[in-house]
Amino acid sequence: MTPGDVAQAQRLSAAIGWPHRLEDWRFVLRVGMGFVAERDSALVGTAMGWTFGAAQATLGMVIVAPKQRRQGIGRALVGRVLDELGQREITLYASQATRAMFEANGFEACGLLDQHLGAAFRPPLIALPAGERLRPLGARDAAPLAALASRARGLDRSQVLPALLAHADGIGLDRDGELLGFSLFRRFGRGFLLGPVIAADAPDAARARALIRHWLALHESALVRIDVPRSSDLGGWLTGLGLARSETAVKMTRPGHAAMSQPHANTDTDAGAPRQFAVITQSFT
């Protein structure tokens, strides 16, 4: 896949109902790599991958034109990406329609991800633990944000977070100068995407709710999407705010054999280990 393929790739994704803009495609290609399938000079399929250090990667943006399905195009594209990613541990999110194809490639289901979409309706204030506050993010926060996100997800975020910060607004959760969490908000598709949401855990996920609530209160009439692991237990709360569950994807992983490396420091605090409550996107997890 090259930058010259982006326009056709965007039209292909639009044809199957995905909301990605040209800008969204350009971003995922800038920080990753992929392959396309062509027939008679027309692009009929895509698949992409992203590496996070020497040991881990993600796979996504697997699309085949509706009229070209059941011809092995998707399997061939996924095979090319897997070859490029090598012996890394690989994570992806699959639909029920594509789950069997990934299982045939050694992936196993390990969780669920719920996509919530809608307009937020006057979210109530969330009480934070004593001494904690939300504050704008600054240029000096880039390295702590990457370290916090890396620790929360178990993936090296040192490359993707700086690239993401160039396109997103952010809010941090601070206690006496210590960063305990953050959330990012950016344009995506037909509206906005809220994620990732990273926070030290708290009763009733109060920190994560406060980081989410900040953006919903600022964009009450906007179309907002947030993708949350089913295990976050935020689904009922989001639905009550007007962000209905619109889709569910299956999280799948394939074990890797590359040597593990941990370039980021342990960022656990006495507030608890950081946890990811919403993903960057289903491609980056």
C-alpha positions in Angstrom: 0.0 0.0 0.0 1.3 3.5 -0.9 -0.1 7.0 -0.4 -1.4 6.8 -3.9 -3.8 4.0 -2.9 -5.5 6.0 -0.1 -8.3 7.5 -2.2 -9.4 4.2 -3.6 -9.0 2.6 -0.2 -11.3 5.2 1.3 -13.9 4.6 -1.4 -13.7 0.9 -0.7 -14.2 1.4 3.1 -17.1 3.8 2.4 -18.8 1.1 0.2 -19.0 -1.3 3.2 -20.3 1.4 5.5 -17.1 2.4 7.3 -16.9 6.1 8.2 -13.1 6.6 7.6 -12.2 9.9 5.9 -9.2 10.4 3.6 -7.4 11.9 6.6 -8.1 8.8 8.7 -6.6 6.5 6.1 -3.6 8.7 5.7 -2.9 8.5 9.4 -3.1 4.8 9.7 -0.8 4.4 6.7 1.7 6.9 8.0 2.2 4.9 11.2 1.9 1.5 9.7 2.1 -0.6 6.5 -0.2 -2.6 4.3 -1.0 -4.5 1.1 -3.7 -4.0 -1.5 -5.4 -6.3 -4.0 -6.1 -5.0 -7.5 -8.3 -6.4 -10.3 -8.4 -4.7 -13.7 -6.5 -1.7 -12.1 -9.2 -1.2 -9.5 -8.4 -1.7 -5.8 -10.6 -4.5 -4.4 -9.0 -5.3 -1.0 -6.8 -4.0 1.8 -5.1 -5.3 4.9 -2.7 -3.4 7.3 -0.4 -4.0 10.2 1.4 -1.9 12.9 4.4 -2.8 14.9 4.9 -1.9 18.6 8.6 -2.7 19.3 10.2 -6.0 18.4 7.7 -8.3 20.0 4.2 -7.1 19.4 2.0 -5.9 16.5 -1.6 -5.3 15.5 -3.5 -6.1 12.3 -6.6 -4.4 10.9 -8.2 -2.5 8.0 -9.0 -5.8 6.3 -11.5 -5.1 3.6 -12.6 -6.9 0.5 -15.1 -5.4 -2.0 -18.5 -7.1 -1.6 -18.6 -8.4 -5.2 -15.1 -9.9 -4.9 -15.6 -11.9 -1.7 -15.2 -15.7 -1.3 -12.3 -15.7 -3.7 -9.5 -15.9 -1.3 -8.5 -12.2 -1.5 -8.9 -11.5 2.2 -6.8 -14.6 3.1 -4.1 -13.7 0.7 -3.9 -10.1 2.0 -3.9 -11.2 5.7 -1.1 -13.7 4.8 1.1 -11.0 3.3 0.7 -8.8 6.4 1.4 -11.7 8.8 4.6 -12.4 6.8 5.7 -8.8 7.3 4.9 -8.8 11.0 7.0 -12.0 11.5 7.1 -13.7 14.9 5.5 -10.9 16.9 2.5 -11.5 19.2 -0.4 -10.0 17.1 -3.7 -8.6 18.2 -6.7 -7.8 16.2 -10.5 -7.2 16.4 -12.7 -9.4 14.2 -16.3 -9.4 13.2 -18.3 -12.6 13.4 -18.0 -12.8 9.7 -14.1 -12.7 9.7 -13.5 -14.6 12.9 -13.2 -18.0 11.2 -10.5 -16.7 8.8 -8.4 -15.5 11.7 -8.9 -18.7 13.7 -7.5 -20.5 10.7 -4.4 -18.4 11.0 -3.8 -19.3 14.6 -5.7 -16.5 16.4 -7.8 -17.2 19.5 -10.6 -15.1 21.0 -9.8 -13.4 24.3 -12.4 -10.7 24.8 -15.0 -8.4 23.4 -14.9 -4.7 22.4 -18.1 -2.6 22.3 -18.4 0.4 20.0 -20.7 3.1 21.4 -22.0 5.9 19.2 -24.3 8.8 19.6 -24.8 12.3 21.0 -24.0 12.9 24.6 -26.7 14.3 26.8 -25.5 16.6 29.7 -23.3 14.1 31.5 -23.3 14.6 35.3 -20.2 15.7 37.2 -17.9 13.0 38.4 -16.3 13.3 41.8 -12.5 12.6 41.7 -10.4 11.4 44.6 -9.2 14.2 46.9 -6.3 16.2 45.5 -6.8 15.1 41.9 -7.8 17.4 39.0 -8.1 17.5 35.2 -5.7 19.7 33.4 -4.7 20.5 29.8 -1.9 18.5 28.3 1.4 20.2 27.4 4.4 19.5 25.2 6.3 18.1 28.2 3.6 15.5 28.7 4.4 13.5 25.5 6.9 11.1 27.1 4.9 10.5 30.3 1.8 9.9 28.2 3.5 7.3 26.0 5.0 5.6 29.1 1.6 5.5 30.8 -0.2 4.2 27.7 2.5 1.6 27.2 2.2 0.3 30.7 -1.6 0.2 30.6 -1.9 -1.7 27.3 1.3 -3.7 27.4 2.3 -2.3 23.9 5.1 0.1 23.2 3.3 3.4 22.5 6.5 5.5 22.1 5.9 5.9 18.3 2.2 6.0 17.9 1.4 8.4 20.8 3.4 11.3 19.5 1.9 10.9 16.0 -1.6 10.8 17.6 -1.0 13.9 19.7 -0.4 15.9 16.5 -4.0 15.2 15.5 -5.9 15.1 18.9 -6.9 17.3 21.8 -6.0 15.9 25.2 -6.8 16.2 28.9 -4.8 14.8 31.7 -5.6 13.6 35.2 -3.1 15.1 37.7 -2.3 14.8 41.4 0.5 17.0 42.7 2.2 17.1 39.3 2.0 13.3 38.8 0.1 12.2 35.7 -2.4 9.5 36.6 -4.3 9.3 33.4 -5.4 11.0 30.2 -7.9 10.9 27.3 -7.7 12.1 23.7 -10.4 13.4 21.4 -10.1 13.9 17.7 -12.1 14.2 14.5 -12.8 10.8 12.9 -15.3 9.7 10.3 -18.6 11.6 10.5 -17.9 13.0 13.9 -15.4 12.5 16.7 -13.5 9.6 18.3 -12.8 9.5 22.1 -9.8 7.4 22.9 -7.6 6.2 24.2 -8.7 6.6 27.8 -6.0 5.6 30.3 -6.3 5.9 34.0 -5.3 4.4 37.3 -8.2 2.3 38.4 -10.6 3.6 41.0 -14.0 2.6 42.6 -16.7 2.7 39.9 -14.0 3.7 37.4 -14.4 7.3 38.6 -11.1 8.5 37.0 -12.0 7.1 33.6 -15.5 8.4 33.8 -14.2 11.9 34.6 -11.8 11.8 31.6 -14.7 10.7 29.3 -17.2 13.1 30.8 -14.9 16.1 30.1 -15.2 15.6 26.3 -18.9 14.7 26.3 -19.8 17.9 28.2 -17.9 20.0 25.6 -19.6 18.3 22.6 -23.1 17.7 23.7 -24.7 17.8 20.2 -21.8 16.1 18.3 -21.6 12.6 17.0 -19.1 10.8 19.3 -17.7 7.3 19.1 -15.9 5.5 21.9 -14.7 1.8 21.7 -14.5 0.2 25.2 -13.5 -3.3 26.3 -16.5 -5.2 27.6 -14.4 -5.8 30.8 -14.3 -2.0 31.5 -17.9 -2.2 32.8 -18.6 1.3 31.2 -21.2 0.1 28.8 -24.3 0.7 30.9 -23.1 4.2 31.9 -22.3 5.2 28.3 -25.7 3.9 27.1 -27.4 6.0 29.8 -25.6 9.1 28.5 -26.9 8.6 25.0 -24.0 6.6 23.5 -25.7 3.4 22.5 -23.8 0.2 21.7 -23.7 0.0 18.0 -21.4 -2.9 17.3 -19.3 -5.5 19.1 -16.0 -6.9 17.9 -14.1 -10.0 19.1 -10.6 -9.4 20.4 -8.2 -12.1 19.1 -4.5 -12.7 19.6 -1.9 -15.0 18.1 1.2 -15.8 20.3 4.6 -14.6 19.1 8.1 -15.9 19.5 10.1 -12.6 19.3 12.1 -11.7 22.3 10.2 -9.5 24.7 11.4 -6.0 25.2 10.1 -3.3 27.6 11.5 0.1 26.5 9.1 2.0 28.9 9.5 2.4 32.6 7.1 1.0 35.2 4.6 3.8 35.8 2.6 2.2 38.6 1.8 4.6 41.4 0.2 4.4 44.8 -3.0 5.1 43.0 -2.8 1.8 41.3 -1.6 0.4 38.0 -2.8 2.3 34.9 -5.6 0.6 32.9 -6.9 1.2 29.4 -10.6 1.9 29.4 -11.0 2.9 25.7 -8.8 2.0 22.8 -7.1 4.3 20.3 -8.9 2.6 17.4 -9.7 -1.0 16.7 -6.6 -1.1 14.4 -4.2 0.1 17.2 -6.1 -1.5 20.1 
